[in-house]
């Protein structure tokens, strides 16, 4: 379910008209040659969240937004849009159902060459449907 969730999130973010217009790449892994701004799934980890009758997983997932520029407002606006998009992920997905979506934390850092990075972490509780 973890791999399927990663794919679903990458696709869901990529289908957003605002993000797709303002971001150069949205990828499940760090895009190799994309110039900022770009979004990638930085890491994920899962543990058992099964019930007596269904297999389940709790997945923690970190998204990284890489931006560039003197104005932090642009990166902040994109990070806010990512949070909104994750919050509206459809519960029913191929092979699993998202029972809980929870924002955990964010971290912002300034990088060299006028770069900025925002790490957004979420937790998802999933139940298998197939």
MDTraj code that builds the backbone (N, CA, C; nanometers):
import mdtraj as md
import numpy as np

residues = "UNK UNK UNK UNK UNK UNK UNK UNK UNK UNK UNK UNK UNK UNK UNK UNK UNK UNK UNK UNK UNK UNK UNK UNK UNK UNK UNK UNK UNK UNK UNK UNK UNK UNK UNK UNK UNK UNK UNK UNK UNK UNK UNK UNK UNK UNK UNK UNK UNK UNK UNK UNK UNK UNK UNK UNK UNK UNK UNK UNK UNK UNK UNK UNK UNK UNK UNK UNK UNK UNK UNK UNK UNK UNK UNK UNK UNK UNK UNK UNK UNK UNK UNK UNK UNK UNK UNK UNK UNK UNK UNK UNK UNK UNK UNK UNK UNK UNK UNK UNK UNK UNK UNK UNK UNK UNK UNK UNK UNK UNK UNK UNK UNK UNK UNK UNK UNK UNK UNK UNK UNK UNK UNK UNK UNK UNK UNK UNK UNK UNK".split()
xyz = np.array([
    [0.0810, -0.1197, 0.0000],
    [0.0000, 0.0000, 0.0000],
    [0.0852, 0.1260, 0.0000],
    [0.2021, 0.1185, 0.0595],
    [0.2895, 0.2366, 0.0653],
    [0.3271, 0.2846, -0.0744],
    [0.3669, 0.1910, -0.1603],
    [0.4058, 0.2275, -0.2969],
    [0.2866, 0.2820, -0.3741],
    [0.1707, 0.2216, -0.3562],
    [0.0501, 0.2692, -0.4241],
    [0.0115, 0.4090, -0.3753],
    [0.0266, 0.4351, -0.2462],
    [-0.0026, 0.5682, -0.1924],
    [0.0929, 0.6716, -0.2510],
    [0.2209, 0.6383, -0.2575],
    [0.3189, 0.7305, -0.3158],
    [0.2796, 0.7677, -0.4588],
    [0.2425, 0.6696, -0.5382],
    [0.2017, 0.6951, -0.6767],
    [0.0750, 0.7797, -0.6823],
    [-0.0208, 0.7482, -0.5952],
    [-0.1470, 0.8228, -0.5932],
    [-0.1229, 0.9693, -0.5567],
    [-0.0363, 0.9943, -0.4617],
    [-0.0090, 1.1319, -0.4201],
    [0.0643, 1.2081, -0.5301],
    [0.1631, 1.1458, -0.5910],
    [0.2347, 1.2128, -0.7008],
    [0.1380, 1.2474, -0.8139],
    [0.0494, 1.1559, -0.8490],
    [-0.0485, 1.1810, -0.9534],
    [-0.1496, 1.2880, -0.9152],
    [-0.1934, 1.2853, -0.7889],
    [-0.2901, 1.3826, -0.7406],
    [-0.2311, 1.5237, -0.7426],
    [-0.1083, 1.5380, -0.6984],
    [-0.0432, 1.6688, -0.7022],
    [-0.0226, 1.7155, -0.8461],
    [0.0196, 1.6241, -0.9332],
    [0.0450, 1.6594, -1.0731],
    [-0.0829, 1.6993, -1.1464],
    [-0.1975, 1.6507, -1.1013],
    [-0.3238, 1.6834, -1.1682],
    [-0.3812, 1.8182, -1.1246],
    [-0.3179, 1.8833, -1.0285],
    [-0.3647, 2.0136, -0.9834],
    [-0.3226, 2.1210, -1.0833],
    [-0.4165, 2.1979, -1.1378],
    [-0.3804, 2.2968, -1.2396],
    [-0.2876, 2.4064, -1.1876],
    [-0.3047, 2.4485, -1.0633],
    [-0.2186, 2.5538, -1.0075],
    [-0.0762, 2.5029, -0.9918],
    [-0.0601, 2.3855, -0.9312],
    [0.0747, 2.3306, -0.9120],
    [0.1407, 2.2985, -1.0454],
    [0.0669, 2.2380, -1.1368],
    [0.1282, 2.1999, -1.2643],
    [0.1715, 2.3218, -1.3453],
    [0.1060, 2.4347, -1.3244],
    [0.1443, 2.5572, -1.3948],
    [0.2663, 2.6241, -1.3305],
    [0.2786, 2.6148, -1.1971],
    [0.3815, 2.6902, -1.1261],
    [0.5033, 2.6078, -1.0855],
    [0.4988, 2.4755, -1.1042],
    [0.6087, 2.3871, -1.0627],
    [0.6640, 2.3162, -1.1856],
    [0.7952, 2.3059, -1.1943],
    [0.8593, 2.2437, -1.3110],
    [0.8518, 2.0924, -1.3113],
    [0.8472, 2.0305, -1.1953],
    [0.8416, 1.8839, -1.1886],
    [0.7709, 1.8411, -1.0607],
    [0.6898, 1.7363, -1.0728],
    [0.6269, 1.6713, -0.9580],
    [0.6558, 1.5234, -0.9763],
    [0.7344, 1.4669, -0.8855],
    [0.7825, 1.3304, -0.9060],
    [0.7743, 1.2486, -0.7775],
    [0.7650, 1.1177, -0.7970],
    [0.7656, 1.0272, -0.6815],
    [0.9050, 1.0212, -0.6187],
    [1.0052, 1.0404, -0.6979],
    [1.1436, 1.0485, -0.6498],
    [1.1985, 1.1836, -0.6901],
    [1.3105, 1.2224, -0.6337],
    [1.3699, 1.3531, -0.6663],
    [1.3971, 1.3629, -0.8157],
    [1.3420, 1.4649, -0.8805],
    [1.3669, 1.4801, -1.0236],
    [1.5127, 1.5151, -1.0501],
    [1.5757, 1.4426, -1.1380],
    [1.7198, 1.4568, -1.1613],
    [1.7567, 1.5901, -1.2236],
    [1.6849, 1.6326, -1.3256],
    [1.7290, 1.7504, -1.3994],
    [1.6294, 1.8657, -1.3942],
    [1.5348, 1.8620, -1.3047],
    [1.4337, 1.9671, -1.3000],
    [1.4878, 2.0891, -1.2263],
    [1.4634, 2.2050, -1.2837],
    [1.5029, 2.3271, -1.2151],
    [1.3913, 2.3673, -1.1188],
    [1.4249, 2.4342, -1.0097],
    [1.3234, 2.4750, -0.9123],
    [1.2229, 2.5728, -0.9733],
    [1.1025, 2.5716, -0.9248],
    [1.0487, 2.4897, -0.8170],
    [1.0132, 2.3478, -0.8638],
    [1.0331, 2.2537, -0.7737],
    [1.0029, 2.1132, -0.8001],
    [0.9539, 2.0483, -0.6708],
    [0.8717, 1.9453, -0.6855],
    [0.8180, 1.8707, -0.5712],
    [0.8540, 1.7245, -0.5886],
    [0.8984, 1.6616, -0.4803],
    [0.9291, 1.5191, -0.4839],
    [0.8935, 1.4562, -0.3499],
    [0.8642, 1.3285, -0.3532],
    [0.8472, 1.2536, -0.2290],
    [0.9875, 1.2234, -0.1785],
    [1.0214, 1.2812, -0.0650],
    [1.1560, 1.2673, -0.0104],
    [1.1762, 1.1334, 0.0595],
    [1.0736, 1.0874, 0.1316],
    [1.0858, 0.9614, 0.2057],
    [0.9474, 0.9151, 0.2491],
    [0.9384, 0.7863, 0.2765],
    [0.8162, 0.7314, 0.3360],
    [0.8531, 0.6095, 0.4187],
    [0.7688, 0.5803, 0.5143],
    [0.7872, 0.4624, 0.5987],
    [0.6488, 0.4166, 0.6427],
    [0.6332, 0.2867, 0.6618],
    [0.5026, 0.2381, 0.7026],
    [0.5156, 0.1361, 0.8140],
    [0.4070, 0.1223, 0.8888],
    [0.3991, 0.0159, 0.9891],
    [0.2587, -0.0425, 0.9873],
    [0.2413, -0.1517, 1.0562],
    [0.1153, -0.2247, 1.0538],
    [0.0041, -0.1446, 1.1208],
    [-0.1111, -0.1418, 1.0578],
    [-0.2302, -0.0797, 1.1120],
    [-0.3510, -0.1665, 1.0772],
    [-0.3298, -0.2980, 1.0782],
    [-0.4341, -0.3931, 1.0396],
    [-0.5413, -0.4050, 1.1472],
    [-0.6576, -0.4509, 1.1050],
    [-0.7670, -0.4822, 1.1969],
    [-0.7847, -0.6341, 1.1963],
    [-0.8838, -0.6823, 1.2667],
    [-0.9098, -0.8258, 1.2673],
    [-0.9546, -0.8761, 1.1312],
    [-1.0136, -0.7873, 1.0523],
    [-1.0721, -0.8304, 0.9260],
    [-1.0058, -0.7726, 0.8007],
    [-0.9154, -0.6784, 0.8172],
    [-0.8546, -0.6150, 0.6987],
    [-0.7086, -0.5775, 0.7241],
    [-0.6308, -0.5871, 0.6177],
    [-0.4916, -0.5452, 0.6258],
    [-0.4854, -0.3924, 0.6199],
    [-0.4001, -0.3342, 0.7006],
    [-0.3880, -0.1886, 0.7016],
    [-0.2446, -0.1445, 0.7247],
    [-0.2180, -0.0208, 0.6896],
    [-0.0856, 0.0390, 0.7086],
    [-0.1025, 0.1828, 0.7547],
    [-0.0123, 0.2262, 0.8402],
    [0.0044, 0.3678, 0.8684],
    [0.1303, 0.4097, 0.7953],
    [0.1170, 0.5047, 0.7054],
    [0.2289, 0.5487, 0.6224],
    [0.2620, 0.6926, 0.6579],
    [0.3882, 0.7154, 0.6896],
    [0.4385, 0.8523, 0.7085],
    [0.5133, 0.8884, 0.5817],
    [0.4817, 1.0061, 0.5288],
    [0.5361, 1.0454, 0.4000],
    [0.5844, 1.1905, 0.4074],
    [0.7014, 1.2158, 0.3513],
    [0.7572, 1.3507, 0.3478],
    [0.7675, 1.3979, 0.2035],
    [0.7129, 1.5146, 0.1782],
    [0.7227, 1.5786, 0.0471],
    [0.8220, 1.6940, 0.0584],
    [0.9059, 1.7080, -0.0423],
    [1.0013, 1.8186, -0.0416],
    [0.9727, 1.9109, -0.1592],
    [0.9560, 2.0371, -0.1281],
    [0.9382, 2.1415, -0.2280],
    [1.0683, 2.2203, -0.2342],
    [1.1294, 2.2231, -0.3491],
    [1.2520, 2.2995, -0.3702],
    [1.2150, 2.4237, -0.4497],
    [1.2490, 2.5394, -0.3955],
    [1.2203, 2.6654, -0.4625],
    [1.3472, 2.7484, -0.4768],
    [1.3311, 2.8603, -0.5435],
    [1.4448, 2.9494, -0.5620],
    [1.3925, 3.0917, -0.5671],
    [1.4676, 3.1841, -0.5101],
    [1.4307, 3.3253, -0.5180],
    [1.4445, 3.3954, -0.3848],
    [1.4426, 3.5273, -0.3927],
    [1.4568, 3.6098, -0.2728],
    [1.3288, 3.6174, -0.1906],
    [1.2154, 3.5996, -0.2545],
    [1.0883, 3.6153, -0.1876],
    [1.0362, 3.4813, -0.1357],
    [1.0308, 3.4641, -0.0042],
    [0.9801, 3.3372, 0.0503],
    [0.8294, 3.3185, 0.0315],
    [0.7587, 3.4231, -0.0068],
    [0.6132, 3.4137, -0.0210],
    [0.5725, 3.3159, -0.1308],
    [0.6461, 3.3103, -0.2392],
    [0.6133, 3.2178, -0.3485],
    [0.6239, 3.0725, -0.3017],
    [0.7329, 3.0405, -0.2330],
    [0.7505, 2.9045, -0.1817],
    [0.6434, 2.8732, -0.0777],
    [0.6121, 2.9692, 0.0077],
    [0.5088, 2.9491, 0.1094],
    [0.3724, 2.9245, 0.0447],
    [0.3422, 2.9975, -0.0622],
    [0.2145, 2.9785, -0.1313],
    [0.2065, 2.8389, -0.1927],
    [0.3158, 2.7923, -0.2522],
    [0.3173, 2.6572, -0.3093],
    [0.3026, 2.5519, -0.2001],
    [0.3701, 2.5717, -0.0877],
    [0.3589, 2.4764, 0.0240],
    [0.2155, 2.4708, 0.0746],
    [0.1511, 2.5861, 0.0832],
    [0.0109, 2.5898, 0.1249],
    [-0.0797, 2.5167, 0.0277],
    [-0.0510, 2.5315, -0.1002],
    [-0.1307, 2.4624, -0.2025],
    [-0.1123, 2.3109, -0.1928],
    [0.0107, 2.2664, -0.1660],
    [0.0368, 2.1231, -0.1477],
    [-0.0442, 2.0705, -0.0296],
    [-0.0434, 2.1431, 0.0823],
    [-0.1206, 2.1012, 0.1998],
    [-0.2692, 2.0900, 0.1668],
    [-0.3227, 2.1897, 0.0955],
    [-0.4645, 2.1853, 0.0564],
    [-0.4934, 2.0649, -0.0322],
    [-0.4042, 2.0390, -0.1234],
    [-0.4246, 1.9286, -0.2182],
    [-0.4221, 1.7936, -0.1453],
    [-0.3274, 1.7765, -0.0550],
    [-0.3192, 1.6509, 0.0212],
    [-0.4468, 1.6313, 0.1034],
    [-0.4971, 1.7390, 0.1618],
    [-0.6185, 1.7306, 0.2440],
    [-0.7407, 1.6880, 0.1636],
    [-0.7374, 1.7082, 0.0318],
    [-0.8527, 1.6733, -0.0522],
    [-0.8306, 1.5453, -0.1335],
    [-0.7298, 1.4683, -0.0994],
    [-0.7069, 1.3398, -0.1661],
    [-0.8293, 1.2507, -0.1446],
    [-0.8806, 1.1942, -0.2512],
    [-0.9996, 1.1094, -0.2417],
    [-0.9718, 0.9882, -0.1531],
    [-1.0638, 0.9543, -0.0639],
    [-1.0413, 0.8396, 0.0247],
    [-1.0264, 0.7066, -0.0495],
    [-1.1095, 0.6848, -0.1492],
    [-1.1028, 0.5573, -0.2211],
    [-0.9967, 0.5644, -0.3307],
    [-0.8983, 0.4765, -0.3197],
    [-0.7897, 0.4669, -0.4172],
    [-0.7859, 0.3235, -0.4696],
    [-0.7085, 0.2988, -0.5710],
    [-0.6972, 0.1642, -0.6279],
    [-0.6297, 0.0707, -0.5276],
    [-0.7068, -0.0202, -0.4708],
    [-0.6514, -0.1212, -0.3808],
    [-0.6530, -0.0858, -0.2331],
    [-0.6863, 0.0373, -0.1989],
    [-0.6893, 0.0759, -0.0581],
    [-0.7812, 0.1959, -0.0375],
    [-0.8144, 0.2174, 0.0887],
    [-0.8954, 0.3330, 0.1277],
    [-0.8159, 0.4141, 0.2292],
    [-0.8126, 0.5461, 0.2096],
    [-0.7478, 0.6361, 0.3048],
    [-0.8492, 0.6664, 0.4142],
    [-0.8189, 0.6209, 0.5355],
    [-0.9096, 0.6389, 0.6485],
    [-0.8784, 0.7700, 0.7214],
    [-0.7510, 0.8006, 0.7365],
    [-0.7076, 0.9222, 0.8058],
    [-0.5941, 0.9863, 0.7266],
    [-0.6029, 1.1174, 0.7100],
    [-0.4944, 1.1971, 0.6546],
    [-0.4625, 1.3032, 0.7586],
    [-0.3368, 1.3101, 0.8005],
    [-0.3003, 1.4025, 0.9080],
    [-0.1702, 1.4743, 0.8742],
    [-0.1715, 1.6067, 0.8831],
    [-0.0494, 1.6845, 0.8688],
    [0.0315, 1.6683, 0.9964],
    [0.1607, 1.6384, 0.9838],
    [0.2452, 1.6212, 1.1015],
    [0.3290, 1.7446, 1.1313],
    [0.4057, 1.7896, 1.0324],
    [0.4923, 1.9056, 1.0565],
    [0.5526, 1.9526, 0.9248],
    [0.6110, 2.0697, 0.9326],
    [0.6855, 2.1212, 0.8179],
    [0.8159, 2.1810, 0.8677],
    [0.9106, 2.1870, 0.7771],
    [1.0405, 2.2464, 0.8081],
    [1.0826, 2.3265, 0.6856],
    [1.1267, 2.4486, 0.7076],
    [1.1707, 2.5355, 0.5991],
    [1.3172, 2.5680, 0.6219],
    [1.3938, 2.5637, 0.5146],
    [1.5348, 2.6010, 0.5279],
    [1.5805, 2.6786, 0.4050],
    [1.6729, 2.7659, 0.4283],
    [1.7357, 2.8426, 0.3210],
    [1.8568, 2.7643, 0.2746],
    [1.8747, 2.7526, 0.1449],
    [1.9885, 2.6789, 0.0899],
    [2.0761, 2.7727, 0.0086],
    [2.1923, 2.7235, -0.0259],
    [2.2848, 2.8087, -0.1017],
    [2.2288, 2.8399, -0.2400],
    [2.2886, 2.9354, -0.3040],
    [2.2473, 2.9832, -0.4364],
    [2.1009, 3.0268, -0.4396],
    [2.0591, 3.0936, -0.3326],
    [1.9254, 3.1510, -0.3259],
    [1.8153, 3.0446, -0.3259],
    [1.8476, 2.9254, -0.2811],
    [1.7496, 2.8177, -0.2782],
    [1.6719, 2.8131, -0.1484],
    [1.5547, 2.7561, -0.1550],
    [1.4705, 2.7333, -0.0370],
    [1.4156, 2.5919, -0.0462],
    [1.3986, 2.5300, 0.0681],
    [1.3393, 2.3966, 0.0724],
    [1.2338, 2.3917, 0.1821],
    [1.1234, 2.3285, 0.1498],
    [1.0166, 2.3074, 0.2472],
    [0.9911, 2.1576, 0.2513],
    [1.0008, 2.1003, 0.3697],
    [0.9714, 1.9587, 0.3897],
    [0.8372, 1.9511, 0.4616],
    [0.7413, 1.8838, 0.4003],
    [0.6071, 1.8679, 0.4564],
    [0.5856, 1.7210, 0.4887],
    [0.5516, 1.6908, 0.6133],
    [0.5320, 1.5517, 0.6544],
    [0.3862, 1.5260, 0.6891],
    [0.3377, 1.4120, 0.6409],
    [0.1997, 1.3707, 0.6617],
    [0.1957, 1.2260, 0.7089],
    [0.0868, 1.1890, 0.7756],
    [0.0620, 1.0500, 0.8130],
    [-0.0726, 1.0091, 0.7525],
    [-0.0770, 0.8894, 0.6984],
    [-0.1981, 0.8347, 0.6373],
    [-0.2258, 0.6991, 0.6987],
    [-0.3509, 0.6733, 0.7314],
    [-0.3912, 0.5405, 0.7757],
    [-0.4742, 0.4800, 0.6637],
    [-0.4317, 0.3611, 0.6204],
    [-0.4896, 0.2972, 0.5032],
    [-0.5442, 0.1587, 0.5366],
    [-0.6521, 0.1225, 0.4705],
    [-0.7091, -0.0122, 0.4799],
    [-0.7166, -0.0693, 0.3386],
    [-0.6695, -0.1929, 0.3230],
    [-0.6745, -0.2590, 0.1924],
    [-0.8189, -0.2869, 0.1529],
    [-0.8483, -0.2704, 0.0236],
    [-0.9822, -0.2983, -0.0267],
    [-0.9847, -0.4144, -0.1251],
    [-0.8695, -0.4643, -0.1620],
    [-0.8634, -0.5768, -0.2575],
    [-0.7876, -0.6912, -0.1954],
])
top = md.Topology()
chain = top.add_chain()
for i, resn in enumerate(residues, 1):
    res = top.add_residue(resn, chain, resSeq=i)
    for name in ("N", "CA", "C"):
        top.add_atom(name, md.element.get_by_symbol(name[0]), res)
traj = md.Trajectory(xyz[None], top)
